[in-house]
Amino acid sequence: MSDWIPCDERLPEESDGTVLVCFPDIFPYNSKEPFPNAKHDQRVTIATRSQFSKTWYTESGSIIDFMQPIAWMPLPEPYEVKKDGDM
């Protein structure tokens, strides 16, 4: 499943609400990462974009101002636990 939309093709509208964003990792060789073969060149976070200020905000309210996301996608539907007997 890959519904990533490149930011150079289209940016989210405010009506899209909170989305997932992918941006380059400014610390590509994180010494805390225990897996040496893990991908270190990109990070994903939840964010909202203000069309007025052209600013990205994380879900905690922090501003993403040190770099611009390279792609975004709508949030997936939440996981639903199936009840006994449901298929």
DRENNUDO-825412 format. One record per residue: residue number from 1; chain; x, y, z of N, C-alpha, C, CB in turn. Coordinates in steps of 0.02 Angstrom, whole numbers. Each point is the difference from the previous one (the first is absolute). Glycine has a CB too. Layout:
BEGIN
<kemi nr="NUM" kette="A" n_xx="X" n_yy="Y" n_zz="Z" ca_xx="X" ca_yy="Y" ca_zz="Z" c_xx="X" c_yy="Y" c_zz="Z" cb_xx="X" cb_yy="Y" cb_zz="Z"/>
...
//
This chain:
BEGIN
<kemi nr="1" kette="A" n_xx="42" n_yy="-59" n_zz="0" ca_xx="-42" ca_yy="59" ca_zz="0" c_xx="45" c_yy="62" c_zz="0" cb_xx="-93" cb_yy="-62" cb_zz="61"/>
<kemi nr="2" kette="A" n_xx="89" n_yy="100" n_zz="-115" ca_xx="38" ca_yy="61" ca_zz="-3" c_xx="-42" c_yy="54" c_zz="-33" cb_xx="108" cb_yy="-64" cb_zz="-5"/>
<kemi nr="3" kette="A" n_xx="-137" n_yy="106" n_zz="45" ca_xx="-40" ca_yy="56" ca_zz="-26" c_xx="35" c_yy="66" c_zz="13" cb_xx="-104" cb_yy="-67" cb_zz="20"/>
<kemi nr="4" kette="A" n_xx="171" n_yy="66" n_zz="-19" ca_xx="38" ca_yy="61" ca_zz="11" c_xx="-9" c_yy="48" c_zz="-58" cb_xx="84" cb_yy="-64" cb_zz="69"/>
<kemi nr="5" kette="A" n_xx="-93" n_yy="127" n_zz="-54" ca_xx="-8" ca_yy="52" ca_zz="-50" c_xx="62" c_yy="45" c_zz="5" cb_xx="-129" cb_yy="-4" cb_zz="5"/>
<kemi nr="6" kette="A" n_xx="169" n_yy="9" n_zz="-57" ca_xx="59" ca_yy="44" ca_zz="3" c_xx="-22" c_yy="73" c_zz="11" cb_xx="64" cb_yy="-79" cb_zz="-76"/>
<kemi nr="7" kette="A" n_xx="-29" n_yy="113" n_zz="120" ca_xx="-17" ca_yy="70" ca_zz="15" c_xx="10" c_yy="45" c_zz="-60" cb_xx="32" cb_yy="-20" cb_zz="119"/>
<kemi nr="8" kette="A" n_xx="12" n_yy="1" n_zz="-165" ca_xx="9" ca_yy="42" ca_zz="-59" c_xx="-56" c_yy="-9" c_zz="-51" cb_xx="123" cb_yy="-6" cb_zz="18"/>
<kemi nr="9" kette="A" n_xx="-167" n_yy="-45" n_zz="-7" ca_xx="-59" ca_yy="-9" ca_zz="-43" c_xx="-61" c_yy="35" c_zz="30" cb_xx="47" cb_yy="-110" cb_zz="-39"/>
<kemi nr="10" kette="A" n_xx="-56" n_yy="102" n_zz="104" ca_xx="-58" ca_yy="30" ca_zz="34" c_xx="12" c_yy="0" c_zz="74" cb_xx="-76" cb_yy="-38" cb_zz="-92"/>
<kemi nr="11" kette="A" n_xx="58" n_yy="94" n_zz="124" ca_xx="2" ca_yy="6" ca_zz="73" c_xx="-69" c_yy="-12" c_zz="27" cb_xx="96" cb_yy="81" cb_zz="-5"/>
<kemi nr="12" kette="A" n_xx="-101" n_yy="-105" n_zz="67" ca_xx="-67" ca_yy="-11" ca_zz="29" c_xx="-36" c_yy="66" c_zz="11" cb_xx="42" cb_yy="-104" cb_zz="55"/>
<kemi nr="13" kette="A" n_xx="-108" n_yy="101" n_zz="-63" ca_xx="-43" ca_yy="57" ca_zz="16" c_xx="-14" c_yy="-4" c_zz="75" cb_xx="-52" cb_yy="4" cb_zz="-117"/>
<kemi nr="14" kette="A" n_xx="32" n_yy="52" n_zz="146" ca_xx="-17" ca_yy="-2" ca_zz="71" c_xx="-58" c_yy="-48" c_zz="12" cb_xx="40" cb_yy="118" cb_zz="14"/>
<kemi nr="15" kette="A" n_xx="-82" n_yy="-128" n_zz="-64" ca_xx="-56" ca_yy="-46" ca_zz="8" c_xx="23" c_yy="-72" c_zz="5" cb_xx="-72" cb_yy="80" cb_zz="-62"/>
<kemi nr="16" kette="A" n_xx="135" n_yy="-94" n_zz="41" ca_xx="27" ca_yy="-68" ca_zz="8" c_xx="16" c_yy="-15" c_zz="73" cb_xx="48" cb_yy="8" cb_zz="-116"/>
<kemi nr="17" kette="A" n_xx="-43" n_yy="44" n_zz="157" ca_xx="13" ca_yy="-9" ca_zz="71" c_xx="69" c_yy="-27" c_zz="14" cb_xx="-121" cb_yy="-18" cb_zz="16"/>
<kemi nr="18" kette="A" n_xx="125" n_yy="-25" n_zz="33" ca_xx="64" ca_yy="-30" ca_zz="20" c_xx="19" c_yy="-55" c_zz="-49" cb_xx="-24" cb_yy="27" cb_zz="122"/>
<kemi nr="19" kette="A" n_xx="87" n_yy="-27" n_zz="-142" ca_xx="25" ca_yy="-48" ca_zz="-49" c_xx="66" c_yy="-29" c_zz="23" cb_xx="-58" cb_yy="62" cb_zz="-93"/>
<kemi nr="20" kette="A" n_xx="80" n_yy="-115" n_zz="60" ca_xx="68" ca_yy="-25" ca_zz="11" c_xx="46" c_yy="38" c_zz="-47" cb_xx="-41" cb_yy="-115" cb_zz="35"/>
<kemi nr="21" kette="A" n_xx="100" n_yy="135" n_zz="-11" ca_xx="49" ca_yy="32" ca_zz="-43" c_xx="66" c_yy="-38" c_zz="4" cb_xx="-56" cb_yy="112" cb_zz="15"/>
<kemi nr="22" kette="A" n_xx="91" n_yy="-112" n_zz="-70" ca_xx="66" ca_yy="-32" ca_zz="-4" c_xx="50" c_yy="55" c_zz="-17" cb_xx="-49" cb_yy="-112" cb_zz="-37"/>
<kemi nr="23" kette="A" n_xx="103" n_yy="114" n_zz="75" ca_xx="51" ca_yy="51" ca_zz="-13" c_xx="69" c_yy="-30" c_zz="8" cb_xx="-78" cb_yy="90" cb_zz="39"/>
<kemi nr="24" kette="A" n_xx="129" n_yy="-58" n_zz="-70" ca_xx="68" ca_yy="-26" ca_zz="7" c_xx="21" c_yy="2" c_zz="73" cb_xx="28" cb_yy="38" cb_zz="-116"/>
<kemi nr="25" kette="A" n_xx="11" n_yy="-87" n_zz="136" ca_xx="25" ca_yy="-3" ca_zz="68" c_xx="64" c_yy="42" c_zz="4" cb_xx="-50" cb_yy="-115" cb_zz="18"/>
<kemi nr="26" kette="A" n_xx="50" n_yy="164" n_zz="27" ca_xx="60" ca_yy="43" ca_zz="6" c_xx="55" c_yy="-35" c_zz="39" cb_xx="-73" cb_yy="101" cb_zz="-6"/>
<kemi nr="27" kette="A" n_xx="57" n_yy="-156" n_zz="38" ca_xx="50" ca_yy="-39" ca_zz="36" c_xx="-1" c_yy="-71" c_zz="-29" cb_xx="-14" cb_yy="70" cb_zz="106"/>
<kemi nr="28" kette="A" n_xx="41" n_yy="-79" n_zz="-167" ca_xx="-8" ca_yy="-65" ca_zz="-34" c_xx="35" c_yy="-59" c_zz="34" cb_xx="-9" cb_yy="65" cb_zz="-103"/>
<kemi nr="29" kette="A" n_xx="54" n_yy="-52" n_zz="147" ca_xx="35" ca_yy="-55" ca_zz="34" c_xx="-10" c_yy="7" c_zz="74" cb_xx="85" cb_yy="-9" cb_zz="-92"/>
<kemi nr="30" kette="A" n_xx="-146" n_yy="-4" n_zz="114" ca_xx="-18" ca_yy="7" ca_zz="70" c_xx="34" c_yy="-55" c_zz="41" cb_xx="-111" cb_yy="51" cb_zz="-33"/>
<kemi nr="31" kette="A" n_xx="154" n_yy="-30" n_zz="78" ca_xx="37" ca_yy="-49" ca_zz="40" c_xx="-44" c_yy="-40" c_zz="47" cb_xx="99" cb_yy="75" cb_zz="-8"/>
<kemi nr="32" kette="A" n_xx="-160" n_yy="-51" n_zz="21" ca_xx="-46" ca_yy="-36" ca_zz="44" c_xx="-36" c_yy="-57" c_zz="-36" cb_xx="-14" cb_yy="105" cb_zz="66"/>
<kemi nr="33" kette="A" n_xx="18" n_yy="-106" n_zz="-132" ca_xx="-36" ca_yy="-50" ca_zz="-39" c_xx="36" c_yy="-67" c_zz="7" cb_xx="-41" cb_yy="87" cb_zz="-81"/>
<kemi nr="34" kette="A" n_xx="6" n_yy="-138" n_zz="108" ca_xx="33" ca_yy="-65" ca_zz="12" c_xx="5" c_yy="-44" c_zz="-63" cb_xx="-42" cb_yy="7" cb_zz="116"/>
<kemi nr="35" kette="A" n_xx="10" n_yy="13" n_zz="-171" ca_xx="0" ca_yy="-42" ca_zz="-59" c_xx="43" c_yy="31" c_zz="-55" cb_xx="-115" cb_yy="-42" cb_zz="30"/>
<kemi nr="36" kette="A" n_xx="174" n_yy="17" n_zz="-42" ca_xx="46" ca_yy="31" ca_zz="-48" c_xx="-26" c_yy="0" c_zz="-71" cb_xx="92" cb_yy="-34" cb_zz="74"/>
<kemi nr="37" kette="A" n_xx="-138" n_yy="-11" n_zz="-92" ca_xx="-26" ca_yy="-2" ca_zz="-68" c_xx="-66" c_yy="38" c_zz="-9" cb_xx="57" cb_yy="-110" cb_zz="-13"/>
<kemi nr="38" kette="A" n_xx="-79" n_yy="144" n_zz="65" ca_xx="-62" ca_yy="38" ca_zz="-5" c_xx="8" c_yy="60" c_zz="-46" cb_xx="-31" cb_yy="-37" cb_zz="116"/>
<kemi nr="39" kette="A" n_xx="-24" n_yy="58" n_zz="-147" ca_xx="3" ca_yy="59" ca_zz="-43" c_xx="7" c_yy="62" c_zz="43" cb_xx="-71" cb_yy="-57" cb_zz="-89"/>
<kemi nr="40" kette="A" n_xx="121" n_yy="97" n_zz="75" ca_xx="14" ca_yy="60" ca_zz="41" c_xx="-10" c_yy="64" c_zz="-38" cb_xx="80" cb_yy="-67" cb_zz="65"/>
<kemi nr="41" kette="A" n_xx="-101" n_yy="64" n_zz="-128" ca_xx="-1" ca_yy="60" ca_zz="-40" c_xx="-65" c_yy="39" c_zz="2" cb_xx="82" cb_yy="-56" cb_zz="-71"/>
<kemi nr="42" kette="A" n_xx="-135" n_yy="28" n_zz="101" ca_xx="-64" ca_yy="35" ca_zz="3" c_xx="-35" c_yy="-15" c_zz="66" cb_xx="-10" cb_yy="-6" cb_zz="-124"/>
<kemi nr="43" kette="A" n_xx="-32" n_yy="53" n_zz="144" ca_xx="-40" ca_yy="-8" ca_zz="61" c_xx="-73" c_yy="16" c_zz="-17" cb_xx="98" cb_yy="31" cb_zz="74"/>
<kemi nr="44" kette="A" n_xx="-144" n_yy="-60" n_zz="-37" ca_xx="-71" ca_yy="11" ca_zz="-9" c_xx="-29" c_yy="25" c_zz="65" cb_xx="-7" cb_yy="-91" cb_zz="-88"/>
<kemi nr="45" kette="A" n_xx="-37" n_yy="141" n_zz="84" ca_xx="-34" ca_yy="26" ca_zz="58" c_xx="-70" c_yy="22" c_zz="-18" cb_xx="110" cb_yy="36" cb_zz="49"/>
<kemi nr="46" kette="A" n_xx="-151" n_yy="-23" n_zz="0" ca_xx="-67" ca_yy="26" ca_zz="-11" c_xx="3" c_yy="75" c_zz="4" cb_xx="-54" cb_yy="-105" cb_zz="49"/>
<kemi nr="47" kette="A" n_xx="22" n_yy="139" n_zz="-97" ca_xx="4" ca_yy="73" ca_zz="-2" c_xx="-61" c_yy="30" c_zz="-32" cb_xx="125" cb_yy="-7" cb_zz="-5"/>
<kemi nr="48" kette="A" n_xx="-132" n_yy="73" n_zz="13" ca_xx="-52" ca_yy="40" ca_zz="-31" c_xx="34" c_yy="59" c_zz="-33" cb_xx="-89" cb_yy="-36" cb_zz="85"/>
<kemi nr="49" kette="A" n_xx="65" n_yy="57" n_zz="-143" ca_xx="30" ca_yy="57" ca_zz="-35" c_xx="-48" c_yy="59" c_zz="0" cb_xx="67" cb_yy="-78" cb_zz="-72"/>
<kemi nr="50" kette="A" n_xx="-43" n_yy="136" n_zz="93" ca_xx="-39" ca_yy="61" ca_zz="-2" c_xx="9" c_yy="33" c_zz="-69" cb_xx="11" cb_yy="16" cb_zz="126"/>
<kemi nr="51" kette="A" n_xx="-65" n_yy="-7" n_zz="-163" ca_xx="5" ca_yy="33" ca_zz="-64" c_xx="16" c_yy="74" c_zz="8" cb_xx="-80" cb_yy="-83" cb_zz="-49"/>
<kemi nr="52" kette="A" n_xx="57" n_yy="112" n_zz="104" ca_xx="12" ca_yy="71" ca_zz="12" c_xx="74" c_yy="15" c_zz="10" cb_xx="-113" cb_yy="9" cb_zz="51"/>
<kemi nr="53" kette="A" n_xx="144" n_yy="-46" n_zz="-5" ca_xx="70" ca_yy="13" ca_zz="15" c_xx="49" c_yy="-44" c_zz="-39" cb_xx="-37" cb_yy="35" cb_zz="113"/>
<kemi nr="54" kette="A" n_xx="10" n_yy="-85" n_zz="-151" ca_xx="41" ca_yy="-48" ca_zz="-37" c_xx="47" c_yy="-39" c_zz="46" cb_xx="-6" cb_yy="76" cb_zz="-99"/>
<kemi nr="55" kette="A" n_xx="-17" n_yy="-86" n_zz="161" ca_xx="40" ca_yy="-33" ca_zz="51" c_xx="-29" c_yy="-69" c_zz="16" cb_xx="32" cb_yy="112" cb_zz="48"/>
<kemi nr="56" kette="A" n_xx="12" n_yy="-160" n_zz="-36" ca_xx="-20" ca_yy="-67" ca_zz="21" c_xx="6" c_yy="-4" c_zz="76" cb_xx="39" cb_yy="-51" cb_zz="-110"/>
<kemi nr="57" kette="A" n_xx="-89" n_yy="20" n_zz="142" ca_xx="-1" ca_yy="-9" ca_zz="72" c_xx="-6" c_yy="-74" c_zz="16" cb_xx="-51" cb_yy="115" cb_zz="17"/>
<kemi nr="58" kette="A" n_xx="91" n_yy="-140" n_zz="30" ca_xx="-7" ca_yy="-70" ca_zz="21" c_xx="-60" c_yy="-5" c_zz="46" cb_xx="125" cb_yy="-20" cb_zz="-11"/>
<kemi nr="59" kette="A" n_xx="-144" n_yy="-42" n_zz="27" ca_xx="-59" ca_yy="-9" ca_zz="43" c_xx="12" c_yy="27" c_zz="70" cb_xx="-29" cb_yy="-101" cb_zz="-66"/>
<kemi nr="60" kette="A" n_xx="92" n_yy="110" n_zz="86" ca_xx="14" ca_yy="28" ca_zz="66" c_xx="1" c_yy="76" c_zz="-2" cb_xx="65" cb_yy="-102" cb_zz="28"/>
<kemi nr="61" kette="A" n_xx="-74" n_yy="131" n_zz="-88" ca_xx="0" ca_yy="73" ca_zz="-7" c_xx="66" c_yy="30" c_zz="-20" cb_xx="-88" cb_yy="0" cb_zz="84"/>
<kemi nr="62" kette="A" n_xx="140" n_yy="-42" n_zz="-90" ca_xx="65" ca_yy="26" ca_zz="-21" c_xx="-3" c_yy="20" c_zz="-74" cb_xx="58" cb_yy="-73" cb_zz="86"/>
<kemi nr="63" kette="A" n_xx="-19" n_yy="123" n_zz="-103" ca_xx="4" ca_yy="23" ca_zz="-69" c_xx="56" c_yy="-38" c_zz="-36" cb_xx="-45" cb_yy="114" cb_zz="32"/>
<kemi nr="64" kette="A" n_xx="30" n_yy="-139" n_zz="-92" ca_xx="52" ca_yy="-31" ca_zz="-41" c_xx="27" c_yy="55" c_zz="-45" cb_xx="-55" cb_yy="-117" cb_zz="3"/>
<kemi nr="65" kette="A" n_xx="106" n_yy="152" n_zz="20" ca_xx="26" ca_yy="55" ca_zz="-40" c_xx="71" c_yy="-10" c_zz="-24" cb_xx="-74" cb_yy="73" cb_zz="65"/>
<kemi nr="66" kette="A" n_xx="105" n_yy="-127" n_zz="-44" ca_xx="69" ca_yy="-12" ca_zz="-20" c_xx="6" c_yy="-36" c_zz="-66" cb_xx="29" cb_yy="-4" cb_zz="120"/>
<kemi nr="67" kette="A" n_xx="-84" n_yy="-22" n_zz="-146" ca_xx="-1" ca_yy="-32" ca_zz="-66" c_xx="-72" c_yy="-9" c_zz="-21" cb_xx="109" cb_yy="-59" cb_zz="22"/>
<kemi nr="68" kette="A" n_xx="-119" n_yy="49" n_zz="-86" ca_xx="-67" ca_yy="-10" ca_zz="-27" c_xx="-11" c_yy="-74" c_zz="-14" cb_xx="1" cb_yy="116" cb_zz="-49"/>
<kemi nr="69" kette="A" n_xx="-61" n_yy="-141" n_zz="63" ca_xx="-16" ca_yy="-69" ca_zz="-17" c_xx="7" c_yy="-11" c_zz="-75" cb_xx="-77" cb_yy="-7" cb_zz="99"/>
<kemi nr="70" kette="A" n_xx="93" n_yy="-55" n_zz="-118" ca_xx="7" ca_yy="-16" ca_zz="-71" c_xx="-63" c_yy="-35" c_zz="-26" cb_xx="123" cb_yy="-10" cb_zz="15"/>
<kemi nr="71" kette="A" n_xx="-165" n_yy="-18" n_zz="29" ca_xx="-61" ca_yy="-33" ca_zz="-20" c_xx="-48" c_yy="-2" c_zz="60" cb_xx="62" cb_yy="-70" cb_zz="-86"/>
<kemi nr="72" kette="A" n_xx="-126" n_yy="58" n_zz="70" ca_xx="-51" ca_yy="-4" ca_zz="52" c_xx="-54" c_yy="-49" c_zz="-22" cb_xx="24" cb_yy="119" cb_zz="37"/>
<kemi nr="73" kette="A" n_xx="-64" n_yy="-141" n_zz="10" ca_xx="-57" ca_yy="-43" ca_zz="-15" c_xx="-53" c_yy="7" c_zz="54" cb_xx="76" cb_yy="-81" cb_zz="-61"/>
<kemi nr="74" kette="A" n_xx="-140" n_yy="69" n_zz="43" ca_xx="-52" ca_yy="2" ca_zz="51" c_xx="12" c_yy="-54" c_zz="52" cb_xx="-82" cb_yy="46" cb_zz="-84"/>
<kemi nr="75" kette="A" n_xx="57" n_yy="-35" n_zz="144" ca_xx="6" ca_yy="-51" ca_zz="52" c_xx="-42" c_yy="-61" c_zz="-19" cb_xx="20" cb_yy="90" cb_zz="88"/>
<kemi nr="76" kette="A" n_xx="4" n_yy="-149" n_zz="-73" ca_xx="-41" ca_yy="-60" ca_zz="-13" c_xx="-58" c_yy="-4" c_zz="49" cb_xx="100" cb_yy="-61" cb_zz="-45"/>
<kemi nr="77" kette="A" n_xx="-149" n_yy="21" n_zz="29" ca_xx="-56" ca_yy="-12" ca_zz="46" c_xx="27" c_yy="-36" c_zz="62" cb_xx="-84" cb_yy="-6" cb_zz="-96"/>
<kemi nr="78" kette="A" n_xx="56" n_yy="21" n_zz="154" ca_xx="23" ca_yy="-35" ca_zz="61" c_xx="-13" c_yy="-75" c_zz="-4" cb_xx="-21" cb_yy="105" cb_zz="66"/>
<kemi nr="79" kette="A" n_xx="61" n_yy="-142" n_zz="-31" ca_xx="-9" ca_yy="-72" ca_zz="4" c_xx="-63" c_yy="-16" c_zz="39" cb_xx="125" cb_yy="-18" cb_zz="-6"/>
<kemi nr="80" kette="A" n_xx="-163" n_yy="-31" n_zz="-18" ca_xx="-60" ca_yy="-21" ca_zz="35" c_xx="8" c_yy="-72" c_zz="22" cb_xx="-71" cb_yy="81" cb_zz="-66"/>
<kemi nr="81" kette="A" n_xx="59" n_yy="-94" n_zz="129" ca_xx="3" ca_yy="-68" ca_zz="26" c_xx="-64" c_yy="-36" c_zz="-20" cb_xx="73" cb_yy="35" cb_zz="97"/>
<kemi nr="82" kette="A" n_xx="-66" n_yy="-93" n_zz="-127" ca_xx="-58" ca_yy="-39" ca_zz="-20" c_xx="-29" c_yy="-36" c_zz="61" cb_xx="47" cb_yy="-15" cb_zz="-117"/>
<kemi nr="83" kette="A" n_xx="-112" n_yy="15" n_zz="121" ca_xx="-34" ca_yy="-34" ca_zz="54" c_xx="-9" c_yy="-74" c_zz="-18" cb_xx="-61" cb_yy="107" cb_zz="34"/>
<kemi nr="84" kette="A" n_xx="53" n_yy="-149" n_zz="15" ca_xx="-10" ca_yy="-72" ca_zz="-13" c_xx="-57" c_yy="-10" c_zz="-49" cb_xx="43" cb_yy="-28" cb_zz="115"/>
<kemi nr="85" kette="A" n_xx="-30" n_yy="-13" n_zz="-166" ca_xx="-50" ca_yy="-15" ca_zz="-50" c_xx="2" c_yy="46" c_zz="-60" cb_xx="-70" cb_yy="-42" cb_zz="91"/>
<kemi nr="86" kette="A" n_xx="106" n_yy="99" n_zz="-87" ca_xx="6" ca_yy="44" ca_zz="-58" c_xx="53" c_yy="-27" c_zz="-47" cb_xx="-37" cb_yy="98" cb_zz="69"/>
<kemi nr="87" kette="A" n_xx="26" n_yy="-89" n_zz="-133" ca_xx="50" ca_yy="-20" ca_zz="-49" c_xx="24" c_yy="59" c_zz="-37" cb_xx="-53" cb_yy="-111" cb_zz="-11"/>
//
